[in-house]
Each structure stands twice: as C-alpha cells, then as structure tokens.
C-alpha cells in the first residue's frame, strides 16, 4: 500500500466546503490514503458521511481508513480502521475486523510500536513529531524518536503531528518513514494545491534518501 501522503479529515478547516468535495480534491492533488476522523457527530451521521466518502475513495481506488470506530469501518466496508492507545486494544480490533482489513495503530514510543506490531497492526501512525494544534495535548517526540521507532519495527511507519510542507522533507529523509500524515497542511486553504505541493516534497525526499 502507498503510505506516502495520508490525509486525515477535519471539517473545521474547510470554511464551509462539503467534506466529500474536499476529500476528492485531496485525492486529485495526490493523497494516497484518506482517514475519516469525526469526533463530535452521532453514529448515524458518521455512518452516512462515511458511506458518501467511501464512494469517492472507491472511484479513485484510494484506501479509506476510519478513525477509532470499528463499527463504522465494518458497516461501510471501509478498507481499514485506525486506533489509538486509549481505544480498543489492537489485538482485539484485529480479531473483530479479521485478516483482510487494514489495521493502523498510533504509537509514540518503541515499546508501543513493537507491541502494536505484535498485536497485528499493518502500519503505525507515529507522533506527534512536532507540536500540533490538532492535538495540543500530545507532546512532540521529535524526528530522532520517530527514526528510532522506524528502525525498531518491520511494518510501515507514517509520521504524524505538526507536519507541513516546510518540514515534510526533513521527516521523510531523516527518519526514513514510509509517509507523512497531515490534517491542516492538506485541508486548510487550496486543498488540491496543498496536496500536490506536499507530494512533491515527499517524492523529492524519498528520491534523495535513496541516493544516500
């Protein structure tokens, strides 16, 4: 799976734009995975929104990951689910979703990362790398710790937290991660342009890393 640009939704950045339209623009710009993240709507609203987003991601053959809600992921036949350290344990989620769905797990230490891998995670979301307004309570771990985690596991690692076009190159090249995840750097402002510029930086960093 292509983890290079993992876009996480947040409607607060859209200035009234419909989320389905925003997701399509992100995909057109180069997003390789979409995570639908909704913390403050009902289960019914989440389900209906996920069904709409699912149609878009299917049309472009882009994986759809549901944040936290295993039930929603199964109900809409999403490609997978992402859980944090405070959610249902990864090994239990794997048992629920079966072997055919993608399981992502958040981690910010080597121990958490290795346990998630052992429990059946397909990839890790590691961070916050830098301070981020999306999760102000999440302490930044820095590029060096992300690199340590990447070197401690065999599954793909996606860096998350405070990542912008200005620092995407550094984290990809220096930490050796498989991709970056972003909210505001994708969805605030001109979404298609944002995403296109981000993917350019990611590709440049990956190419430069390979040349070293």
ROKOLNU-405185 format. One line per 10 residues: number of its first residue (from 0); their letters; for each residue x, y, z of N, C-alpha, C, O, CB. Coordinates in pm, whole numbers, plus 50000, padded with zeros to 5 digits. Glycine has a CB too. Example, Ala and Ser with C-alpha at 12.3 -4.5 7.8 and 13.67 -1.06 7.14 Angstrom:
<recs>
0	AS	51319 49431 50780 51230 49550 50780 51320 49670 50780 51424 49668 50846 51131 49553 50905  51285 49775 50708 51367 49894 50714 51290 50003 50787 51341 50114 50804 51408 49940 50572
</recs>
This chain:
<recs>
0	XXXXXXXXXX	50085 49880 50000 50000 50000 50000 50088 50125 50000 50198 50125 50057 49904 50000 50123  50041 50228 49937 50115 50353 49924 50082 50445 50041 49972 50501 50048 50081 50422 49788  50176 50461 50134 50154 50539 50255 50208 50682 50245 50207 50755 50344 50218 50470 50374  50254 50723 50128 50330 50849 50118 50256 50971 50173 50313 51049 50249 50365 50874 49975  50130 50988 50135 50056 51105 50183 49920 51062 50237 49826 51037 50162 50038 51210 50070  49914 51054 50368 49799 51001 50442 49722 51121 50495 49763 51183 50593 49845 50904 50558  49611 51154 50432 49533 51273 50466 49425 51239 50569 49347 51146 50549 49468 51334 50340  49423 51314 50678 49325 51294 50784 49226 51410 50783 49266 51526 50787 49394 51282 50924  49098 51379 50777 48996 51484 50762 48971 51560 50891 48984 51507 51002 48867 51423 50713  48934 51686 50874 48890 51771 50986 48809 51884 50925 48863 51974 50861 49014 51826 51071
10	XXXXXXXXXX	48677 51878 50945 48589 51975 50879 48607 52118 50929 48561 52212 50864 48446 51934 50897  48672 52135 51044 48691 52270 51097 48780 52355 51008 48780 52478 51019 48749 52264 51237  48857 52292 50920 48945 52367 50830 48881 52402 50696 48942 52470 50614 49071 52288 50806  48760 52358 50673 48705 52363 50537 48630 52490 50502 48593 52511 50387 48614 52249 50518  48608 52577 50600 48542 52705 50573 48410 52686 50497 48380 52759 50402 48637 52797 50493  48333 52586 50543 48201 52564 50484 48197 52469 50365 48088 52432 50320 48145 52692 50443  48311 52430 50313 48314 52338 50199 48264 52200 50242 48290 52156 50354 48456 52327 50140  48192 52134 50154 48145 51998 50177 48264 51903 50189 48357 51910 50108 48050 51953 50063  48262 51813 50289 48376 51724 50312 48398 51628 50195 48512 51596 50163 48356 51646 50439  48291 51583 50133 48306 51491 50020 48385 51559 49907 48474 51498 49848 48166 51444 49968
20	XXXXXXXXXX	48352 51684 49879 48426 51761 49778 48571 51778 49820 48662 51762 49738 48360 51899 49757  48594 51809 49947 48729 51830 49998 48814 51703 49984 48931 51710 49945 48725 51874 50144  48756 51589 50015 48828 51463 50002 48864 51436 49857 48975 51391 49827 48744 51346 50058  48772 51463 49768 48801 51441 49625 48915 51532 49578 49000 51489 49500 48675 51466 49540  48916 51656 49623 49024 51749 49587 49159 51700 49640 49261 51709 49572 48994 51890 49640  49158 51647 49762 49282 51594 49820 49334 51477 49739 49455 51465 49716 49259 51551 49966  49245 51390 49696 49285 51275 49615 49338 51321 49480 49439 51270 49431 49166 51179 49595  49271 51417 49420 49317 51470 49291 49456 51532 49303 49535 51525 49209 49219 51574 49237  49485 51592 49419 49615 51653 49441 49726 51553 49469 49844 51587 49457 49607 51748 49554  49689 51430 49507 49791 51328 49528 49785 51252 49658 49874 51172 49685 49921 51389 49518
30	XXXXXXXXXX	49682 51273 49741 49669 51195 49864 49658 51046 49830 49584 51008 49740 49545 51241 49946  49732 50964 49903 49735 50820 49872 49649 50737 49966 49619 50621 49937 49876 50769 49877  49608 50795 50080 49518 50732 50176 49432 50842 50237 49479 50953 50258 49597 50652 50288  49305 50810 50264 49217 50902 50335 49174 50838 50466 49127 50725 50469 49093 50939 50248  49192 50914 50576 49135 50870 50704 49020 50964 50739 49036 51086 50745 49243 50870 50818  48904 50905 50763 48787 50982 50805 48786 50987 50957 48771 50886 51024 48654 50920 50749  48803 51109 51009 48811 51129 51153 48700 51224 51195 48697 51340 51155 48951 51185 51194  48608 51174 51277 48495 51253 51325 48475 51226 51473 48442 51114 51513 48365 51221 51245  48495 51329 51554 48488 51310 51699 48355 51358 51759 48319 51319 51870 48602 51383 51766  48282 51442 51685 48172 51513 51751 48038 51499 51679 47953 51587 51689 48206 51659 51764
40	XXXXXXXXXX	48019 51388 51607 47888 51366 51544 47833 51231 51589 47905 51147 51641 47900 51372 51388  47704 51214 51567 47639 51089 51609 47685 50973 51523 47741 50991 51416 47485 51103 51602  47660 50852 51573 47693 50733 51496 47622 50730 51363 47680 50689 51262 47658 50609 51575  47495 50772 51360 47419 50774 51234 47483 50872 51134 47501 50839 51017 47272 50813 51261  47516 50991 51182 47578 51090 51093 47714 51041 51042 47748 51059 50925 47595 51225 51166  47790 50980 51131 47922 50927 51093 47905 50820 50984 47976 50819 50884 47996 50868 51216  47810 50731 51006 47784 50625 50908 47747 50682 50772 47802 50641 50669 47672 50532 50958  47654 50777 50770 47608 50834 50643 47720 50909 50572 47734 50900 50450 47490 50927 50666  47800 50984 50648 47913 51055 50590 48016 50957 50535 48069 50976 50426 47977 51148 50694  48044 50852 50612 48141 50751 50569 48097 50682 50441 48180 50651 50355 48162 50648 50679
50	XXXXXXXXXX	47968 50657 50427 47916 50596 50305 47943 50686 50184 47980 50638 50077 47766 50569 50318  47924 50816 50202 47950 50911 50092 48098 50916 50057 48136 50913 49939 47900 51052 50129  48182 50924 50159 48326 50930 50137 48375 50800 50071 48464 50802 49986 48400 50954 50269  48315 50690 50113 48352 50559 50058 48332 50555 49906 48412 50496 49834 48270 50446 50124  48225 50618 49859 48200 50619 49714 48311 50692 49640 48353 50651 49531 48065 50686 49684  48358 50800 49698 48467 50878 49635 48597 50798 49635 48664 50788 49532 48487 51013 49708  48633 50743 49749 48760 50671 49757 48759 50546 49668 48862 50510 49610 48790 50631 49901  48645 50481 49656 48634 50365 49567 48653 50406 49422 48719 50337 49345 48499 50296 49585  48595 50519 49387 48604 50567 49248 48749 50591 49208 48788 50567 49094 48522 50697 49230  48829 50640 49302 48970 50669 49273 49064 50558 49317 49186 50569 49303 49010 50798 49340
60	XXXXXXXXXX	49007 50450 49371 49086 50336 49418 49188 50377 49525 49305 50337 49522 49159 50270 49300  49140 50458 49619 49222 50505 49731 49168 50442 49860 49047 50443 49882 49220 50663 49741  49255 50388 49944 49206 50325 50068 49139 50426 50161 49185 50539 50177 49322 50258 50141  49029 50382 50222 48959 50461 50324 48978 50394 50459 48943 50278 50478 48808 50475 50290  49035 50470 50553 49055 50424 50690 48961 50504 50780 48951 50626 50767 49205 50441 50735  48895 50437 50871 48807 50504 50968 48880 50518 51100 48938 50422 51151 48674 50424 50986  48878 50638 51156 48944 50662 51283 48857 50612 51400 48740 50649 51412 48974 50811 51300  48915 50530 51484 48855 50484 51611 48737 50387 51598 48733 50285 51667 48810 50602 51688  48643 50418 51510 48514 50349 51510 48517 50220 51428 48496 50221 51307 48406 50440 51456  48545 50110 51496 48549 49980 51430 48413 49946 51370 48405 49889 51261 48592 49870 51530
70	XXXXXXXXXX	48305 49982 51441 48170 49951 51392 48140 50023 51260 48081 49965 51169 48065 49989 51497  48179 50150 51251 48157 50226 51128 48240 50169 51014 48192 50156 50902 48191 50375 51149  48365 50134 51044 48452 50077 50941 48392 49951 50881 48395 49932 50759 48590 50045 51000  48337 49866 50966 48274 49742 50917 48143 49770 50846 48112 49708 50745 48251 49646 51033  48066 49865 50900 47934 49894 50842 47942 49946 50699 47855 49917 50617 47861 49995 50929  48046 50024 50670 48058 50082 50535 48158 50005 50449 48188 50045 50336 48101 50229 50543  48209 49896 50503 48310 49816 50433 48430 49900 50394 48479 49892 50281 48249 49750 50309  48478 49981 50488 48600 50059 50466 48719 49964 50454 48710 49846 50488 48622 50162 50582  48828 50018 50406 48948 49934 50388 49015 49901 50520 49087 49802 50531 49047 50002 50296  48991 49986 50620 49053 49958 50748 49012 50056 50856 48924 50140 50836 49201 49959 50734
80	XXXXXXXXXX	49077 50042 50971 49046 50125 51088 49178 50163 51156 49275 50087 51153 48951 50050 51187  49178 50282 51217 49296 50326 51291 49256 50351 51436 49157 50418 51463 49358 50455 51228  49334 50295 51529 49302 50312 51671 49422 50369 51746 49537 50349 51707 49259 50178 51734  49391 50440 51854 49494 50497 51939 49520 50410 52060 49460 50303 52076 49455 50635 51983  49610 50456 52145 49648 50380 52263 49536 50373 52367 49535 50284 52452 49771 50441 52326  49442 50466 52360 49331 50467 52457 49206 50398 52404 49104 50392 52473 49298 50609 52495  49212 50346 52282 49096 50282 52220 49096 50132 52247 49174 50082 52328 49094 50309 52069  49008 50060 52181 49005 49914 52193 49144 49859 52159 49203 49903 52060 48895 49850 52100  49198 49766 52237 49332 49713 52209 49345 49658 52067 49251 49600 52013 49366 49605 52309  49463 49677 52009 49485 49640 51870 49458 49492 51843 49402 49457 51740 49626 49674 51830
90	XXXXXXXXXX	49498 49405 51936 49477 49262 51912 49328 49228 51910 49286 49136 51840 49548 49179 52020  49248 49301 51989 49103 49280 51989 49043 49333 51858 48956 49269 51798 49037 49349 52111  49089 49449 51814 49041 49506 51687 49073 49410 51573 48989 49386 51486 49106 49644 51660  49193 49357 51573 49230 49262 51466 49136 49142 51466 49096 49094 51360 49375 49215 51483  49101 49095 51584 49010 48980 51592 48873 49016 51536 48808 48933 51472 48997 48932 51738  48828 49140 51560 48696 49183 51513 48694 49202 51362 48601 49157 51295 48656 49314 51582  48796 49269 51309 48794 49305 51166 48845 49193 51076 48820 49195 50955 48876 49429 51142  48916 49097 51134 48968 48987 51054 49098 49024 50984 49146 49136 50997 48865 48943 50953  49154 48928 50911 49285 48949 50849 49281 49033 50722 49385 49081 50677 49346 48817 50817  49163 49051 50664 49155 49117 50534 49148 49269 50538 49157 49334 50434 49038 49068 50464
100	XXXXXXXXXX	49132 49327 50657 49122 49473 50670 49253 49531 50722 49330 49463 50791 49005 49511 50764  49278 49656 50688 49398 49726 50732 49378 49773 50876 49273 49828 50910 49430 49847 50638  49479 49752 50960 49476 49799 51097 49594 49893 51121 49710 49853 51110 49478 49681 51197  49562 50018 51155 49665 50114 51192 49656 50144 51340 49547 50146 51398 49651 50242 51112  49771 50166 51402 49776 50193 51546 49868 50312 51572 49976 50322 51513 49824 50068 51624  49824 50401 51659 49908 50515 51699 50012 50469 51800 49985 50385 51886 49821 50628 51759  50133 50526 51789 50240 50494 51883 50334 50613 51895 50354 50688 51799 50318 50368 51839  50391 50630 52014 50490 50737 52029 50614 50690 52103 50702 50770 52135 50430 50855 52101  50622 50560 52131 50742 50502 52190 50775 50372 52118 50690 50314 52050 50724 50478 52343  50898 50327 52133 50939 50200 52074 50856 50085 52131 50813 49997 52057 51089 50174 52097
110	XXXXXXXXXX	50831 50086 52261 50753 49979 52325 50612 49971 52267 50564 49863 52234 50746 50000 52476  50547 50087 52254 50412 50089 52197 50414 50039 52053 50324 49965 52012 50353 50231 52202  50514 50079 51978 50523 50040 51837 50543 49889 51823 50477 49825 51741 50639 50114 51769  50632 49834 51902 50659 49690 51893 50540 49607 51939 50511 49502 51882 50781 49654 51976  50470 49655 52041 50350 49584 52087 50242 49588 51979 50175 49488 51955 50298 49646 52218  50224 49704 51915 50123 49716 51809 50154 49622 51693 50065 49558 51638 50115 49861 51758  50282 49613 51658 50322 49522 51551 50290 49378 51590 50236 49302 51509 50473 49537 51520  50324 49341 51711 50296 49206 51761 50146 49176 51764 50104 49063 51742 50356 49187 51901  50066 49279 51793 49921 49263 51805 49848 49263 51672 49725 49250 51669 49866 49370 51892  49921 49280 51562 49858 49267 51432 49842 49393 51351 49771 49393 51250 49729 49208 51450
120	XXXXXXXXXX	49907 49502 51393 49898 49627 51315 49965 49610 51179 50068 49543 51167 49963 49744 51392  49905 49671 51078 49964 49673 50944 50057 49792 50925 50150 49787 50845 49854 49675 50837  50030 49899 50998 50116 50017 50993 50102 50093 51124 50010 50067 51202 50080 50109 50871  50194 50187 51148 50190 50270 51267 50176 50417 51229 50236 50463 51131 50317 50248 51352  50097 50490 51306 50095 50635 51298 50177 50687 51415 50134 50674 51530 49948 50692 51300  50293 50745 51389 50388 50779 51495 50399 50930 51512 50420 51004 51416 50527 50720 51463  50383 50974 51636 50392 51116 51666 50313 51147 51793 50269 51057 51864 50340 51200 51548  50296 51275 51820 50320 51387 51731 50471 51414 51716 50545 51417 51814 50248 51512 51783  50513 51433 51589 50652 51463 51562 50685 51604 51609 50784 51627 51679 50684 51447 51411  50600 51698 51570 50615 51838 51607 50488 51882 51681 50386 51814 51673 50640 51928 51480
130	XXXXXXXXXX	50493 51994 51754 50370 52044 51817 50261 52066 51713 50289 52113 51603 50398 52175 51894  50137 52032 51749 50028 52042 51653 49902 52099 51716 49865 52059 51827 49998 51906 51593  49835 52193 51648 49709 52247 51701 49595 52145 51698 49498 52161 51772 49669 52369 51623  49607 52042 51615 49502 51940 51606 49493 51860 51736 49384 51823 51780 49528 51846 51488  49610 51833 51797 49615 51761 51925 49712 51832 52018 49824 51785 52038 49657 51610 51905  49671 51946 52074 49763 52024 52156 49812 51951 52280 49916 51986 52336 49698 52151 52197  49738 51850 52324 49777 51776 52444 49886 51673 52416 49945 51618 52509 49657 51706 52505  49915 51647 52288 50010 51544 52251 50152 51600 52248 50183 51687 52167 49974 51484 52114  50237 51550 52336 50374 51601 52345 50454 51559 52223 50451 51443 52182 50443 51549 52474  50527 51655 52164 50607 51627 52044 50725 51538 52079 50791 51558 52180 50656 51759 51980
140	XXXXXXXXXX	50751 51437 51994 50859 51341 52022 50983 51369 51938 51090 51319 51971 50811 51199 51997  50971 51446 51831 51087 51482 51751 51124 51378 51646 51082 51263 51653 51203 51506 51840  51204 51422 51550 51243 51338 51437 51327 51219 51482 51312 51109 51430 51321 51421 51334  51416 51241 51579 51503 51134 51625 51429 51015 51683 51466 50900 51659 51598 51186 51727  51324 51042 51759 51247 50933 51819 51167 50859 51712 51151 50737 51720 51152 50987 51927  51118 50932 51614 51047 50867 51503 51142 50770 51431 51103 50659 51396 50990 50972 51403  51264 50815 51410 51363 50729 51343 51389 50603 51426 51398 50494 51371 51495 50805 51320  51401 50618 51558 51423 50502 51646 51308 50402 51634 51331 50281 51627 51437 50547 51792  51186 50453 51630 51069 50366 51617 51070 50296 51482 51044 50176 51473 50938 50447 51635  51098 50371 51377 51102 50314 51242 51202 50199 51235 51176 50097 51171 51138 50422 51138
150	XXXXXXXXXX	51316 50216 51299 51420 50114 51295 51388 49993 51384 51451 49887 51371 51552 50174 51337  51290 50009 51475 51258 49902 51571 51148 49808 51522 51123 49705 51585 51217 49963 51703  51082 49843 51411 50971 49761 51361 50990 49729 51213 51071 49791 51143 50836 49834 51382  50914 49630 51167 50923 49590 51026 50805 49644 50943 50812 49646 50820 50927 49437 51016  50699 49688 51010 50581 49737 50938 50600 49885 50901 50683 49953 50961 50452 49718 51023  50523 49935 50803 50536 50075 50763 50505 50173 50876 50423 50146 50963 50445 50103 50646  50574 50286 50871 50555 50392 50969 50517 50521 50898 50583 50565 50804 50683 50413 51055  50407 50582 50945 50361 50711 50894 50380 50813 51006 50330 50794 51117 50211 50705 50847  50453 50919 50978 50476 51024 51078 50358 51120 51079 50304 51155 50974 50608 51101 51048  50317 51162 51198 50201 51249 51213 50227 51354 51321 50302 51330 51416 50074 51167 51246
160	XXXXXXXXXX	50165 51469 51305 50169 51570 51410 50256 51690 51375 50378 51683 51380 50219 51510 51536  50190 51800 51338 50262 51924 51310 50341 51921 51181 50431 52003 51162 50354 51954 51421  50308 51829 51091 50384 51817 50966 50326 51912 50861 50206 51914 50836 50382 51671 50914  50415 51990 50800 50379 52089 50699 50463 52067 50575 50552 51981 50572 50397 52234 50754  50435 52146 50473 50518 52138 50352 50664 52175 50383 50756 52125 50319 50461 52231 50242  50683 52263 50481 50817 52309 50515 50901 52203 50586 51023 52203 50574 50808 52433 50602  50837 52111 50662 50917 52011 50734 50896 51867 50685 50957 51775 50738 50884 52018 50882  50810 51848 50585 50784 51714 50534 50911 51649 50479 50935 51531 50500 50676 51718 50424  50990 51728 50409 51115 51675 50350 51205 51619 50459 51258 51508 50446 51189 51786 50271  51223 51695 50567 51313 51655 50675 51270 51523 50738 51352 51433 50756 51318 51763 50782
170	XXXXXXXXXX	51142 51511 50770 51097 51391 50840 51105 51267 50751 51139 51159 50798 50953 51411 50889  51074 51282 50623 51083 51169 50530 51229 51126 50512 51262 51008 50521 51021 51205 50393  51314 51223 50487 51455 51192 50456 51531 51146 50579 51607 51049 50571 51523 51314 50397  51513 51213 50692 51595 51185 50809 51545 51068 50893 51625 50992 50947 51603 51307 50895  51414 51052 50903 51360 50945 50988 51336 50816 50910 51316 50710 50970 51231 50990 51054  51337 50825 50777 51319 50704 50697 51178 50650 50695 51157 50533 50662 51408 50599 50745  51080 50734 50730 50941 50687 50735 50885 50660 50597 50939 50705 50496 50854 50789 50807  50774 50585 50594 50712 50547 50468 50619 50654 50414 50581 50652 50297 50636 50419 50485  50582 50748 50501 50494 50856 50457 50467 50953 50571 50512 50934 50683 50362 50800 50403  50393 51057 50537 50353 51154 50639 50201 51167 50639 50134 51146 50538 50420 51293 50614
180	XXXXXXXXXX	50151 51201 50756 50008 51222 50772 49984 51366 50812 50055 51421 50897 49947 51124 50876  49883 51428 50752 49858 51568 50784 49710 51598 50778 49633 51534 50706 49934 51659 50689  49672 51698 50856 49534 51749 50858 49534 51888 50795 49485 51906 50683 49477 51753 51004  49587 51985 50867 49579 52124 50821 49660 52150 50695 49619 52230 50611 49625 52217 50930  49775 52083 50680 49858 52106 50562 49789 52059 50435 49827 52099 50325 49991 52037 50577  49688 51974 50451 49607 51931 50336 49479 52013 50325 49449 52067 50219 49572 51782 50348  49404 52024 50434 49266 52073 50425 49246 52221 50454 49133 52270 50443 49183 51995 50517  49349 52293 50492 49334 52437 50515 49373 52515 50390 49491 52516 50352 49418 52483 50637  49277 52579 50327 49307 52658 50208 49280 52583 50079 49180 52513 50068 49451 52703 50210  49370 52597 49981 49355 52535 49849 49397 52388 49859 49516 52356 49852 49441 52610 49741
190	XXXXXXXXXX	49301 52301 49876 49328 52160 49910 49407 52089 49801 49505 52020 49830 49199 52087 49935  49365 52103 49677 49433 52031 49569 49577 52081 49553 49669 52001 49534 49357 52049 49436  49596 52211 49562 49731 52268 49552 49816 52226 49671 49931 52186 49653 49726 52422 49543  49760 52234 49792 49833 52191 49912 49885 52049 49897 50002 52020 49922 49741 52199 50036  49796 51962 49853 49829 51820 49844 49934 51795 49737 50026 51715 49755 49704 51737 49816  49918 51864 49626 50014 51850 49516 50154 51894 49559 50253 51827 49527 49968 51932 49394  50163 52006 49631 50294 52055 49677 50354 51962 49783 50476 51942 49786 50280 52196 49733  50269 51908 49869 50317 51813 49969 50374 51687 49906 50481 51640 49945 50204 51776 50064  50303 51633 49809 50350 51509 49746 50480 51533 49671 50565 51444 49664 50244 51453 49650  50498 51652 49616 50625 51687 49551 50740 51680 49651 50846 51624 49621 50618 51828 49489
200	XXXXXXXXXX	50720 51737 49771 50823 51734 49874 50852 51592 49920 50968 51555 49942 50781 51819 49994  50748 51513 49933 50763 51374 49976 50844 51294 49875 50937 51221 49912 50626 51309 49997  50810 51307 49747 50881 51235 49641 51026 51279 49635 51116 51196 49619 50813 51259 49504  51051 51410 49648 51188 51462 49647 51269 51403 49762 51384 51363 49744 51188 51617 49655  51208 51398 49881 51277 51343 49998 51307 51194 49983 51416 51148 50017 51194 51367 50123  51211 51120 49932 51231 50975 49912 51342 50951 49811 51427 50864 49831 51099 50907 49864  51342 51028 49702 51446 51012 49600 51584 51047 49654 51682 50978 49626 51415 51100 49478  51592 51155 49733 51720 51196 49792 51768 51093 49895 51888 51067 49906 51706 51335 49858  51675 51035 49968 51711 50933 50067 51770 50810 49998 51866 50751 50048 51587 50893 50149  51715 50774 49886 51763 50657 49813 51903 50678 49757 51979 50582 49738 51668 50623 49701
210	XX	51936 50803 49731 52068 50833 49672 52180 50833 49775 52298 50828 49739 52064 50969 49603  52145 50837 49902 52248 50848 50007 52330 50720 50019 52421 50712 50102 52184 50881 50143
</recs>
